[in-house]
Each structure stands twice: as structure tokens, then as C-alpha cells.
Amino acid sequence: MEREGLKRLLDLERLAERKARIYSRLLTDVRLAKELEEMSSRHEARKGTLEKMAQGVVER
């Protein structure tokens, strides 16, 4: 059950990361584009953490 929850969270992080990256490239407002690119990076970092958790690797 935990593994399924992690998988679902991982899928959501992948989607959020992809959308933020795409939107950051479409915006003409430089400040907003930068903020979305940073948001994409945060989603990518969480995605990495969730992948490790799903594989049973726990960071301390």
C-alpha cells in the first residue's frame, strides 16, 4: 500500500515538473519564467527523493 502511494506521488511530481518546465519556456515575463523554472527544479528534487524512497533507500 505504501509503495502504491509513493508511486502515485512520484507520478504527480513528474507531471508537475514537466508542466512547470513547459510553462516556464512559454512565458514572456522573465520573472515568472524564472520562478516556474525554479519550481520545476524543486519538483525534480522531490521526484528524486520519492524514487529513492520507492526503492527502499532512506536518506538521513
Number of C-alpha atoms within 10 A of each C-alpha: 6 8 12 10 11 16 16 13 16 21 14 14 21 17 14 18 23 16 13 19 20 15 14 22 13 9 13 9 9 11 11 13 19 15 13 21 19 16 17 24 16 15 22 18 14 17 20 15 16 21 16 13 15 17 11 10 11 10 7 3
